[in-house]
Amino acid sequence: MSWDSVALAILGATSLATLLLSQIRDILIKAGEAIQAWRQLKGLAARGNECVTDSDAGPSAPPVINPGEEKGD
């Protein structure tokens, strides 16, 4: 085994480790986002038919009207 082979093996191992760590990081970030979205859905479901404010619906969403309310009131 020559020094060239050793150097290439070290380079390959470090590249593989970097790739694996970045993939694990991406998976953990997406898992955190999924958990946060799930908790938000559970919270919305627990609130039931309460009125959703504009801040909950987002900046570009139309206003939410509860059943039984008139649009002109």
Protein Blocks (a to p, Z undefined) as FASTA:
>chain_A
ZZklmmmmmmmmmmmmmmmmmmmmmmmmmmmmmmmmmmmmmmmmmnomaccdfklnojkb
ccdddehiafkZZ
